[in-house]
Amino acid sequence: MAKIKNFIQQSWLLIVASFCFGLLIAITNAAWSPQIEQNRIEKINRLMRGLLPKAECFVLAAQIEVKSPKGKIVKSNIYKAMPHTGEYIGWAFNVAGPGFADKIELMIAVDRDFKKIAGLDCLASNETPGFGDRIKNSYFRSQFKGAPAELLELFKTGNPEKIDSEIVAITGATVSSEAVVKIINNAMSQVKTQMLKKGLIGNVK
């Protein structure tokens, strides 16, 4: 009987402690959520300006849904890159998919006709430090700038300075390199198809 009473007392304390801990996490998350979202928006704007430096501002043109390589639906914001004067010069959008360690989220920029990649950068990644996280480095990302906005292929060896559809993997981080290429290949056709349906590209003036 004493054992049962002791068990009940300990269980009650555990339940109360778990509730208080969960409540504290919820309160902290609610308090920090606006700041976290603001930081994300600022980072997106900073990355887009880096990918399309001639743009004066970026206008949200649409929000679409993209199915990741593993079937998860990811919302993608499509931004129109506008210069100081004249017509728009390109597009930027976020896409995501599984990496080696965790989800990788990219910002991709393309030209106004969606024919060439203007560049890409890493919006979020938790890949292995010193290995997979080198997908953020410019020597890897520079291979995509000017590459065709179509199916890309990954190779373990090659000339990374040659701009074409052949992407050279990072030595020691082939899985992370492959993940980036898969995310791009998976997203490009979906984004382009939906932008065509919405009249954002094609016979747009």
C-alpha positions as CSV (number, residue, x, y, z in Angstrom):
1,M,0.0,0.0,0.0
2,A,2.9,2.3,0.9
3,K,4.5,1.6,-2.5
4,I,1.3,2.5,-4.3
5,K,0.9,5.7,-2.4
6,N,4.5,6.7,-3.1
7,F,4.1,5.9,-6.8
8,I,1.0,8.1,-7.0
9,Q,2.8,11.0,-5.3
10,Q,5.8,10.7,-7.6
11,S,3.5,10.4,-10.7
12,W,1.6,13.5,-9.6
13,L,4.8,15.5,-9.2
14,L,6.0,14.4,-12.6
15,I,2.7,15.4,-14.3
16,V,2.7,18.8,-12.6
17,A,6.4,19.3,-13.5
18,S,5.8,18.3,-17.2
19,F,2.8,20.6,-17.4
20,C,4.7,23.6,-16.0
21,F,7.7,22.9,-18.3
22,G,5.4,22.6,-21.3
23,L,3.6,25.9,-20.4
24,L,6.9,27.7,-20.0
25,I,8.1,26.5,-23.4
26,A,4.7,27.7,-25.0
27,I,5.0,31.1,-23.3
28,T,8.6,31.5,-24.3
29,N,7.8,30.5,-27.9
30,A,4.9,32.9,-28.1
31,A,7.0,35.7,-26.8
32,W,9.8,35.1,-29.2
33,S,7.8,34.1,-32.3
34,P,7.4,37.7,-33.7
35,Q,11.1,38.4,-33.4
36,I,12.0,35.0,-35.0
37,E,9.7,35.8,-37.9
38,Q,11.1,39.3,-38.3
39,N,14.6,37.9,-38.4
40,R,13.6,35.4,-41.0
41,I,12.0,38.2,-43.2
42,E,15.1,40.3,-42.8
43,K,17.3,37.4,-43.9
44,I,15.1,36.6,-46.9
45,N,15.4,40.2,-48.0
46,R,19.1,40.2,-47.5
47,L,19.6,37.0,-49.5
48,M,17.4,38.3,-52.3
49,R,19.3,41.5,-52.6
50,G,22.5,39.5,-52.8
51,L,21.1,37.2,-55.5
52,L,19.6,40.0,-57.6
53,P,21.6,43.1,-56.7
54,K,20.1,45.3,-59.5
55,A,16.7,45.0,-57.9
56,E,15.5,48.0,-55.9
57,C,12.7,46.1,-54.1
58,F,10.9,42.7,-54.1
59,V,7.2,42.4,-54.4
60,L,5.3,39.3,-53.2
61,A,3.6,38.1,-56.4
62,A,2.2,34.8,-55.2
63,Q,2.3,32.0,-52.6
64,I,2.3,28.5,-54.0
65,E,2.6,25.0,-52.6
66,V,5.6,22.8,-53.6
67,K,5.8,19.1,-52.8
68,S,9.2,18.2,-51.4
69,P,11.2,15.1,-52.6
70,K,9.7,13.2,-49.6
71,G,6.1,14.3,-50.3
72,K,5.9,17.1,-47.7
73,I,4.0,20.2,-48.8
74,V,6.1,23.4,-48.4
75,K,4.8,26.9,-49.0
76,S,6.9,29.0,-51.3
77,N,6.7,32.7,-51.6
78,I,7.3,34.1,-55.1
79,Y,8.9,37.5,-55.2
80,K,9.1,39.8,-58.2
81,A,12.4,41.7,-58.4
82,M,11.8,45.3,-59.4
83,P,14.5,47.8,-60.5
84,H,14.4,51.5,-59.7
85,T,12.7,52.1,-63.0
86,G,11.4,49.9,-65.8
87,E,10.1,46.3,-65.9
88,Y,10.9,43.5,-63.4
89,I,14.2,41.8,-63.8
90,G,13.7,38.4,-62.3
91,W,12.1,36.2,-59.6
92,A,13.1,34.9,-56.2
93,F,11.5,32.1,-54.1
94,N,12.2,29.8,-51.2
95,V,12.2,26.0,-51.6
96,A,13.0,23.2,-49.1
97,G,13.8,19.5,-48.8
98,P,15.6,16.9,-46.7
99,G,19.4,17.2,-46.3
100,F,21.9,14.8,-44.7
101,A,21.2,16.0,-41.1
102,D,18.0,18.0,-41.3
103,K,15.9,20.1,-43.6
104,I,17.7,22.4,-46.1
105,E,15.9,25.6,-47.2
106,L,17.1,27.6,-50.1
107,M,16.5,30.9,-51.7
108,I,16.6,30.7,-55.5
109,A,16.6,33.5,-58.0
110,V,15.9,33.2,-61.7
111,D,15.8,35.6,-64.6
112,R,12.5,37.1,-65.7
113,D,11.8,34.4,-68.3
114,F,12.7,31.6,-65.9
115,K,15.4,30.3,-68.3
116,K,18.5,30.7,-66.1
117,I,19.3,30.6,-62.4
118,A,20.5,34.0,-61.2
119,G,21.9,32.4,-58.1
120,L,21.0,30.6,-54.9
121,D,21.8,30.9,-51.2
122,C,21.0,28.9,-48.1
123,L,18.2,30.2,-46.0
124,A,18.3,27.5,-43.3
125,S,20.5,24.4,-42.8
126,N,21.9,22.2,-40.0
127,E,24.3,20.2,-42.1
128,T,27.4,18.8,-40.5
129,P,29.9,21.6,-39.6
130,G,33.0,21.5,-41.7
131,F,31.4,19.1,-44.3
132,G,27.8,19.5,-45.3
133,D,27.6,23.1,-44.2
134,R,30.0,24.0,-47.0
135,I,26.9,24.1,-49.3
136,K,26.7,27.7,-47.9
137,N,30.1,28.6,-49.4
138,S,30.3,30.7,-52.5
139,Y,32.6,28.3,-54.4
140,F,29.8,25.7,-54.4
141,R,26.9,28.1,-54.9
142,S,28.7,30.0,-57.7
143,Q,28.2,26.9,-59.9
144,F,24.5,27.6,-60.1
145,K,24.7,31.2,-61.1
146,G,24.0,31.3,-64.8
147,A,23.1,27.6,-65.0
148,P,20.0,26.6,-66.9
149,A,16.8,26.6,-64.9
150,E,16.1,23.0,-65.8
151,L,17.3,19.5,-64.7
152,L,20.7,19.6,-63.1
153,E,23.1,16.7,-62.7
154,L,25.6,16.1,-59.9
155,F,29.1,14.8,-60.5
156,K,31.8,13.9,-58.1
157,T,34.5,15.3,-60.3
158,G,34.6,18.0,-63.0
159,N,35.3,21.7,-63.5
160,P,33.2,23.7,-61.0
161,E,34.0,26.9,-62.8
162,K,32.2,25.7,-65.9
163,I,28.7,27.1,-65.8
164,D,26.2,24.5,-67.2
165,S,23.8,21.8,-65.9
166,E,26.6,19.8,-64.4
167,I,27.2,20.5,-60.8
168,V,30.4,19.3,-59.1
169,A,29.8,17.9,-55.6
170,I,31.7,19.1,-52.5
171,T,34.5,16.7,-51.6
172,G,33.5,14.9,-48.4
173,A,29.9,16.2,-48.6
174,T,28.4,14.4,-51.5
175,V,25.2,13.7,-49.7
176,S,24.6,17.4,-48.9
177,S,25.5,18.4,-52.4
178,E,23.1,15.8,-53.8
179,A,20.4,17.1,-51.5
180,V,20.7,20.6,-52.8
181,V,20.5,19.5,-56.4
182,K,17.5,17.3,-55.7
183,I,15.7,20.2,-53.9
184,I,16.3,22.4,-57.0
185,N,15.3,19.8,-59.5
186,N,12.2,18.9,-57.6
187,A,11.1,22.5,-57.1
188,M,12.0,24.1,-60.4
189,S,9.4,22.4,-62.6
190,Q,6.7,22.8,-59.9
191,V,7.3,26.5,-59.4
192,K,7.6,27.2,-63.1
193,T,4.4,25.3,-63.9
194,Q,2.4,27.1,-61.2
195,M,3.8,30.5,-62.3
196,L,2.8,29.8,-65.9
197,K,-0.7,28.9,-64.7
198,K,-0.9,32.1,-62.7
199,G,0.3,34.1,-65.7
200,L,3.4,35.4,-63.9
201,I,5.7,34.1,-66.7
202,G,5.1,33.2,-70.4
203,N,3.2,35.9,-72.3
204,V,3.5,38.4,-69.5
205,K,4.2,42.0,-70.4
